[in-house]
Amino acid sequence: MLNHFFQQNNNTLSFTREQASQFAKEVAGDYNPLHNIDAKRFCVPGDLLFAVVLLKYGISQNMQFSFDAMITEKSVITLPEPSETLVFSDENKSYVTVNRSGDNNTDPTCVESIIKQYVAFSGEAFPHILVPAMSAQKVMINPKRPMVMYQSMSVQFDRTDIQNPLLEPLAAIFTCDGKRGSLTLPFNWKDGDELVGKGEKIMLVSGIIDYDKPVMDELVEQYNQSMA
């Protein structure tokens, strides 16, 4: 499912703009302009590296992802040896740090199903979740410079031998401090009807301005047109 979205050369990993943009739109349903091929401040979706981590290292009972820096088409990331702490970096900086513990499952069917469930949920943050969460506090992102960035993600499973993974979204939480804000997206994991885990994704929002409904409606419409 993922092999054509990245390039691996021995123990290094890289992404082209085309690969990252295609993953964002076709797999995650994420039309963040930062992932457009021609974006001046282009970055690789954090969900793509999350997916590659699970593909290469499997699913652990407890996993915490910290997104430390933006990945671009120029980044050449070293794949670390399997351990409890995985640091994905190049010669200059760390991009993602993963702390993991507990049982590990590398079954391809389970891994692929969890990847699909999570990135589909994650890609819906804008506009379906972020816009109503921000408008409730009478603020919005700046349409001239929209900046919504991945900060962290964590999951805890009661067990990893999951047969029928299902991600169940919970109510989002948005907090605002001046021009910056934080959106927390909690969720449960189920195996059929059985609750088997939980998690949350945290996103940073910068350049926050006062809410203007006509402007926000126009931005959402532009986003929907881009999807179409």
TISE-686117 format. One line per field, with one value per residue: residue number from 1; residue in one letter; x negated, y negated, z of N, C-alpha, C in turn. Coordinates in pm, whole numbers, padded with zeros to 5 digits. Example, Ala and Ser with C-alpha at 12.3 -4.5 7.8 and 13.67 -1.06 7.14 Angstrom:
<sites>
baro <- (1,2)
fipa <- (A,S)
neast <- (-01319,-01285)
nnorth <- (00569,00225)
nup <- (00780,00708)
caeast <- (-01230,-01367)
canorth <- (00450,00106)
caup <- (00780,00714)
ceast <- (-01320,-01290)
cnorth <- (00330,-00003)
cup <- (00780,00787)
</sites>
This chain:
<sites>
baro <- (1,2,3,4,5,6,7,8,9,10,11,12,13,14,15,16,17,18,19,20,21,22,23,24,25,26,27,28,29,30,31,32,33,34,35,36,37,38,39,40,41,42,43,44,45,46,47,48,49,50,51,52,53,54,55,56,57,58,59,60,61,62,63,64,65,66,67,68,69,70,71,72,73,74,75,76,77,78,79,80,81,82,83,84,85,86,87,88,89,90,91,92,93,94,95,96,97,98,99,100,101,102,103,104,105,106,107,108,109,110,111,112,113,114,115,116,117,118,119,120,121,122,123,124,125,126,127,128,129,130,131,132,133,134,135,136,137,138,139,140,141,142,143,144,145,146,147,148,149,150,151,152,153,154,155,156,157,158,159,160,161,162,163,164,165,166,167,168,169,170,171,172,173,174,175,176,177,178,179,180,181,182,183,184,185,186,187,188,189,190,191,192,193,194,195,196,197,198,199,200,201,202,203,204,205,206,207,208,209,210,211,212,213,214,215,216,217,218,219,220,221,222,223,224,225,226,227,228)
fipa <- (M,L,N,H,F,F,Q,Q,N,N,N,T,L,S,F,T,R,E,Q,A,S,Q,F,A,K,E,V,A,G,D,Y,N,P,L,H,N,I,D,A,K,R,F,C,V,P,G,D,L,L,F,A,V,V,L,L,K,Y,G,I,S,Q,N,M,Q,F,S,F,D,A,M,I,T,E,K,S,V,I,T,L,P,E,P,S,E,T,L,V,F,S,D,E,N,K,S,Y,V,T,V,N,R,S,G,D,N,N,T,D,P,T,C,V,E,S,I,I,K,Q,Y,V,A,F,S,G,E,A,F,P,H,I,L,V,P,A,M,S,A,Q,K,V,M,I,N,P,K,R,P,M,V,M,Y,Q,S,M,S,V,Q,F,D,R,T,D,I,Q,N,P,L,L,E,P,L,A,A,I,F,T,C,D,G,K,R,G,S,L,T,L,P,F,N,W,K,D,G,D,E,L,V,G,K,G,E,K,I,M,L,V,S,G,I,I,D,Y,D,K,P,V,M,D,E,L,V,E,Q,Y,N,Q,S,M,A)
neast <- (-00081,-00201,-00450,-00507,-00506,-00734,-01095,-01352,-01684,-01911,-01961,-01832,-01576,-01357,-01151,-00970,-00827,-00603,-00532,-00472,-00263,-00073,-00016,00097,00336,00466,00465,00483,00673,00612,00591,00426,00260,-00016,-00107,-00088,-00228,-00356,-00396,-00543,-00638,-00664,-00590,-00635,-00363,-00299,-00162,-00241,-00503,-00443,-00293,-00490,-00663,-00506,-00481,-00747,-00830,-00622,-00333,-00320,-00219,-00217,-00271,-00438,-00455,-00662,-00674,-00930,-01049,-00997,-00959,-01102,-01130,-01398,-01501,-01689,-01646,-01762,-01698,-01644,-01790,-01583,-01437,-01342,-01326,-01297,-01466,-01427,-01627,-01853,-02184,-02181,-01952,-01674,-01374,-01145,-01056,-01006,-00868,-00828,-00666,-00588,-00393,-00450,-00328,-00363,-00209,-00113,00151,00301,00146,00167,00442,00480,00322,00465,00712,00634,00501,00704,00888,00725,00677,00913,00919,00924,01177,01363,01339,01162,01259,01530,01452,01280,01439,01627,01495,01474,01261,01023,00824,00564,00645,00465,00224,00225,00141,00114,-00006,-00146,-00201,-00219,-00146,00022,00074,00239,00271,00470,00417,00238,00313,00518,00809,01010,00970,01103,01137,01263,01375,01355,01485,01341,01086,01017,00777,00684,00432,00371,00219,00170,00267,00399,00504,00662,00720,00891,00937,01084,00982,01124,01193,01388,01674,01550,01375,01042,00831,00687,00622,00459,00428,00231,00238,00074,00171,00107,00090,00348,00660,00935,01267,01431,01705,01791,01537,01424,01604,01550,01287,01321,01478,01294,01116,01281,01324,01068,01043,01235)
nnorth <- (00121,-00123,-00147,-00293,-00552,-00647,-00660,-00427,-00386,-00165,-00217,-00461,-00710,-00885,-01138,-01241,-01548,-01492,-01231,-01273,-01461,-01319,-01108,-01256,-01354,-01134,-00916,-01009,-01206,-01473,-01807,-02017,-02314,-02320,-02079,-02078,-02031,-02253,-02426,-02694,-02670,-02393,-02077,-01738,-01524,-01457,-01226,-01051,-00974,-00859,-00641,-00499,-00434,-00251,-00057,00032,00098,00205,00235,00115,00168,-00068,-00383,-00682,-00962,-01226,-01515,-01682,-01850,-02001,-01792,-01784,-01765,-01753,-01626,-01361,-01085,-00887,-00547,-00416,-00155,00109,00031,-00079,-00353,-00541,-00741,-00951,-01098,-01330,-01434,-01673,-01733,-01620,-01474,-01321,-01164,-00855,-00691,-00376,-00085,00233,00513,00611,00594,00710,00792,00772,00728,00633,00407,00249,00200,00048,-00173,-00281,-00342,-00533,-00747,-00833,-00936,-01135,-01306,-01445,-01664,-01935,-02076,-01983,-01937,-02126,-02386,-02423,-02391,-02605,-02825,-02825,-02953,-03197,-03252,-03203,-03044,-03217,-03309,-03403,-03308,-03023,-02812,-02507,-02266,-01942,-01826,-01618,-01269,-00998,-00656,-00395,-00060,00207,00461,00606,00784,00737,00791,00669,00368,00057,-00285,-00519,-00838,-01099,-01383,-01687,-01907,-02242,-02487,-02823,-03073,-03378,-03447,-03188,-02842,-02522,-02210,-01929,-01598,-01345,-00985,-00655,-00310,-00026,00326,00465,00459,00430,00234,00155,-00018,-00354,-00697,-01005,-01293,-01582,-01909,-02207,-02543,-02840,-03204,-03297,-03463,-03698,-03568,-03555,-03508,-03517,-03522,-03286,-03099,-03129,-03036,-02766,-02687,-02718,-02520,-02293,-02302,-02250,-01985,-01870)
nup <- (00000,00067,-00052,-00287,-00205,-00088,-00084,-00040,00041,00114,00447,00459,00420,00203,00046,-00241,-00365,-00516,-00431,-00156,-00172,-00316,-00139,00074,-00040,-00167,00010,00279,00253,00286,00234,00298,00219,00255,00166,-00104,-00428,-00542,-00331,-00149,00112,00143,00296,00404,00479,00823,00880,00682,00747,00994,00902,00762,00971,01120,00924,00896,01158,01300,01524,01847,02190,02342,02214,02143,01949,01859,01680,01553,01363,01038,00757,00437,00074,00050,00265,00401,00566,00832,00898,01208,01416,01546,01859,02192,02182,01900,01680,01418,01198,01029,00933,01060,01220,01427,01315,01378,01681,01833,02101,02242,02381,02537,02401,02059,01727,01404,01197,00863,00763,00983,01052,00817,00813,01047,00985,00763,00885,01077,00932,00765,00948,01064,00849,00824,00986,00910,00709,00890,01169,01289,01213,01330,01599,01647,01575,01775,01975,01868,01693,01419,01161,00984,00664,00475,00548,00634,00896,01015,01211,01278,01604,01803,01868,02019,02121,02298,02346,02472,02393,02114,01920,01715,01533,01379,01334,01442,01434,01656,01663,01912,02100,01994,02131,02166,02241,02304,02290,02257,01953,01896,01902,02013,01901,02012,01930,02035,02047,02028,02009,01864,01853,01651,01836,02076,02309,02276,02299,02310,02211,02101,01894,01854,01737,01631,01594,01428,01389,01447,01404,01461,01442,01131,00963,00677,00550,00649,00547,00277,00264,00336,00120,-00089,-00013,-00040,-00315,-00402,-00318,-00482)
caeast <- (00000,-00278,-00585,-00529,-00499,-00863,-01213,-01445,-01817,-01973,-01895,-01785,-01441,-01331,-01021,-00959,-00707,-00491,-00493,-00410,-00136,00021,00027,00186,00466,00532,00475,00528,00777,00560,00564,00348,00177,-00158,-00140,-00079,-00358,-00419,-00395,-00673,-00679,-00622,-00638,-00580,-00266,-00345,-00096,-00315,-00611,-00376,-00258,-00614,-00712,-00430,-00514,-00882,-00858,-00505,-00249,-00349,-00107,-00225,-00354,-00429,-00524,-00687,-00716,-01026,-01085,-00929,-01028,-01085,-01181,-01544,-01538,-01732,-01629,-01818,-01610,-01718,-01775,-01469,-01462,-01229,-01323,-01336,-01488,-01439,-01702,-01961,-02308,-02167,-01843,-01574,-01243,-01042,-01101,-00901,-00891,-00733,-00686,-00485,-00390,-00463,-00262,-00408,-00122,-00086,00294,00339,00074,00224,00576,00467,00273,00575,00811,00583,00473,00833,00938,00636,00690,01039,00911,00976,01242,01472,01320,01095,01340,01629,01387,01226,01547,01694,01421,01473,01132,01006,00690,00545,00651,00351,00106,00275,00037,00163,-00119,-00147,-00293,-00243,-00040,-00005,00174,00220,00355,00474,00352,00207,00363,00649,00855,01094,00950,01198,01108,01385,01340,01420,01500,01215,01064,00933,00738,00627,00352,00328,00212,00140,00366,00371,00621,00643,00816,00889,01009,01075,00964,01208,01180,01531,01745,01471,01280,00909,00726,00722,00511,00489,00340,00228,00193,00051,00226,00047,00149,00493,00724,01075,01355,01505,01776,01780,01400,01406,01684,01477,01171,01372,01521,01171,01066,01370,01297,00940,01072,01309)
canorth <- (00000,-00246,-00144,-00393,-00685,-00685,-00597,-00376,-00352,-00100,-00253,-00598,-00728,-01018,-01154,-01348,-01630,-01422,-01120,-01325,-01525,-01214,-01041,-01345,-01370,-01009,-00823,-01076,-01304,-01594,-01907,-02126,-02369,-02291,-01954,-02095,-02014,-02383,-02511,-02753,-02613,-02253,-01978,-01603,-01500,-01376,-01096,-00961,-00913,-00771,-00517,-00425,-00379,-00129,00042,00085,00139,00268,00164,00146,00137,-00210,-00456,-00828,-01027,-01368,-01569,-01782,-01942,-01976,-01710,-01833,-01674,-01751,-01550,-01222,-01043,-00756,-00454,-00365,-00015,00125,00012,-00143,-00491,-00552,-00880,-00964,-01221,-01333,-01475,-01802,-01749,-01515,-01506,-01252,-01072,-00761,-00609,-00264,00020,00337,00610,00556,00673,00672,00855,00671,00697,00549,00279,00171,00159,-00060,-00290,-00337,-00399,-00652,-00860,-00885,-01020,-01249,-01397,-01518,-01769,-02057,-02174,-01923,-01943,-02249,-02506,-02443,-02402,-02740,-02923,-02828,-03050,-03321,-03272,-03124,-03051,-03328,-03252,-03446,-03231,-02916,-02726,-02403,-02173,-01825,-01833,-01487,-01169,-00885,-00550,-00291,00055,00312,00574,00571,00886,00682,00854,00579,00235,-00050,-00408,-00592,-00974,-01160,-01528,-01761,-02011,-02350,-02590,-02937,-03166,-03484,-03412,-03045,-02753,-02379,-02126,-01790,-01508,-01214,-00878,-00519,-00198,00090,00448,00490,00381,00429,00125,00214,-00118,-00495,-00778,-01143,-01368,-01723,-01996,-02346,-02640,-02972,-03311,-03300,-03594,-03699,-03494,-03631,-03399,-03516,-03486,-03144,-03025,-03133,-02947,-02629,-02663,-02697,-02387,-02194,-02303,-02181,-01843,-01828)
caup <- (00000,00088,-00109,-00392,-00147,-00032,-00143,00059,-00009,00229,00573,00455,00372,00149,-00019,-00339,-00348,-00579,-00344,-00034,-00206,-00356,-00016,00149,-00105,-00205,00122,00402,00227,00350,00131,00356,00111,00279,00100,-00249,-00494,-00571,-00211,-00115,00241,00132,00392,00393,00586,00935,00875,00594,00825,01090,00832,00731,01098,01149,00821,00918,01295,01360,01621,01987,02280,02377,02118,02149,01838,01873,01551,01596,01255,00912,00658,00302,-00029,00060,00385,00386,00705,00866,00967,01324,01455,01637,02001,02258,02134,01760,01640,01273,01183,00931,00996,01126,01316,01444,01258,01456,01785,01871,02219,02236,02480,02536,02293,01924,01623,01270,01097,00761,00750,01097,01040,00708,00852,01145,00911,00685,00977,01144,00843,00717,01058,01082,00736,00829,01088,00848,00795,00964,01314,01330,01193,01437,01730,01659,01567,01906,02056,01790,01626,01298,01105,00891,00530,00395,00592,00721,00949,01105,01214,01365,01718,01863,01859,02108,02125,02399,02319,02573,02326,01975,01826,01678,01411,01301,01395,01410,01509,01694,01705,02027,02087,01985,02232,02114,02336,02234,02369,02166,01812,01883,01961,02012,01878,02055,01867,02102,01978,02082,01917,01891,01774,01641,01938,02199,02326,02297,02308,02297,02163,02070,01806,01892,01629,01664,01499,01449,01310,01473,01396,01503,01352,01029,00897,00531,00511,00679,00449,00148,00276,00331,-00017,-00167,00025,-00102,-00458,-00420,-00306,-00603)
ceast <- (-00085,-00406,-00610,-00519,-00630,-00974,-01306,-01574,-01898,-01898,-01851,-01651,-01427,-01199,-01032,-00834,-00585,-00441,-00417,-00273,-00031,00072,00129,00326,00538,00553,00536,00644,00742,00519,00501,00256,00028,-00203,-00122,-00218,-00431,-00423,-00535,-00727,-00636,-00675,-00566,-00480,-00324,-00284,-00167,-00430,-00555,-00346,-00382,-00672,-00640,-00463,-00647,-00901,-00739,-00433,-00287,-00230,-00101,-00320,-00328,-00517,-00540,-00744,-00799,-01059,-01011,-01017,-00999,-01138,-01333,-01592,-01576,-01744,-01685,-01715,-01688,-01699,-01657,-01510,-01339,-01215,-01379,-01349,-01514,-01501,-01794,-02086,-02291,-02061,-01754,-01441,-01130,-01109,-00984,-00946,-00786,-00769,-00573,-00496,-00394,-00401,-00307,-00324,-00081,00060,00341,00276,00138,00363,00571,00417,00387,00677,00761,00564,00602,00896,00856,00654,00816,01035,00962,01057,01339,01461,01265,01184,01446,01565,01334,01338,01624,01625,01400,01335,01125,00860,00683,00545,00533,00225,00151,00162,00097,00061,-00096,-00244,-00324,-00123,-00077,00108,00136,00321,00354,00406,00331,00257,00506,00689,00930,01084,01053,01166,01238,01346,01419,01422,01364,01209,00971,00905,00663,00552,00296,00333,00188,00247,00325,00502,00588,00756,00807,00970,00994,01042,01055,01167,01321,01603,01666,01374,01143,00798,00779,00600,00553,00383,00347,00167,00176,00106,00164,00113,00299,00545,00869,01162,01432,01575,01768,01641,01376,01483,01613,01358,01213,01415,01400,01113,01149,01349,01166,00959,01140,01218)
cnorth <- (-00126,-00255,-00251,-00536,-00728,-00613,-00552,-00335,-00299,-00142,-00399,-00607,-00870,-01018,-01263,-01430,-01557,-01308,-01170,-01386,-01421,-01138,-01126,-01344,-01237,-00913,-00891,-01171,-01439,-01693,-02033,-02181,-02348,-02164,-01961,-02090,-02147,-02476,-02564,-02695,-02467,-02168,-01845,-01582,-01415,-01237,-00998,-00896,-00821,-00636,-00434,-00363,-00249,-00019,00110,00149,00204,00178,00210,00106,-00011,-00278,-00605,-00887,-01175,-01419,-01695,-01886,-01904,-01894,-01767,-01731,-01664,-01666,-01407,-01166,-00902,-00673,-00392,-00215,-00003,00112,-00053,-00289,-00496,-00700,-00884,-01099,-01215,-01381,-01599,-01807,-01626,-01562,-01447,-01162,-00985,-00683,-00500,-00159,00121,00431,00540,00650,00622,00737,00751,00632,00604,00411,00192,00118,00042,-00187,-00358,-00407,-00532,-00769,-00917,-00976,-01148,-01353,-01480,-01635,-01903,-02018,-02115,-01938,-02079,-02372,-02523,-02458,-02543,-02844,-02934,-02926,-03181,-03355,-03182,-03132,-03167,-03273,-03292,-03367,-03120,-02824,-02632,-02290,-02060,-01849,-01695,-01396,-01054,-00784,-00453,-00179,00150,00438,00536,00673,00849,00737,00757,00437,00133,-00171,-00484,-00732,-01018,-01311,-01598,-01870,-02117,-02452,-02699,-03026,-03272,-03437,-03263,-02962,-02609,-02303,-01983,-01705,-01372,-01110,-00747,-00422,-00084,00207,00502,00400,00366,00311,00184,00110,-00260,-00571,-00921,-01201,-01514,-01803,-02138,-02435,-02775,-03074,-03322,-03444,-03583,-03633,-03588,-03527,-03403,-03475,-03337,-03058,-03019,-03039,-02802,-02593,-02640,-02559,-02278,-02187,-02232,-02029,-01791,-01818)
cup <- (00000,00008,-00214,-00339,-00081,-00107,-00031,-00009,00108,00357,00576,00383,00318,00075,-00126,-00309,-00403,-00491,-00221,-00062,-00244,-00234,00059,00090,-00125,-00089,00245,00379,00286,00241,00191,00246,00131,00207,-00052,-00311,-00512,-00451,-00180,00016,00248,00247,00368,00506,00699,00934,00782,00669,00932,01025,00803,00859,01131,01050,00851,01056,01365,01460,01761,02074,02317,02279,02133,02038,01868,01741,01577,01490,01128,00818,00520,00203,-00025,00179,00349,00528,00727,00941,01085,01342,01552,01784,02062,02217,01993,01725,01490,01243,01062,01005,01083,01236,01320,01387,01340,01559,01827,01994,02222,02340,02469,02419,02157,01823,01487,01161,00992,00749,00860,01086,00934,00745,00950,01078,00837,00774,01034,01047,00784,00821,01070,00972,00738,00928,01034,00726,00897,01115,01358,01321,01302,01575,01752,01660,01699,02000,01981,01735,01504,01253,01005,00748,00441,00430,00686,00766,01054,01100,01314,01480,01774,01842,01951,02100,02236,02370,02439,02523,02180,01873,01783,01542,01320,01358,01347,01497,01530,01741,01827,02008,02091,02092,02172,02224,02262,02331,02275,02022,01789,01952,01948,01995,01916,01999,01934,02024,02054,01970,01960,01803,01761,01739,02067,02201,02360,02306,02295,02246,02144,01977,01848,01777,01680,01554,01530,01358,01327,01467,01445,01396,01260,00942,00745,00482,00535,00580,00315,00151,00268,00189,-00108,-00140,-00043,-00253,-00489,-00411,-00432,-00723)
</sites>
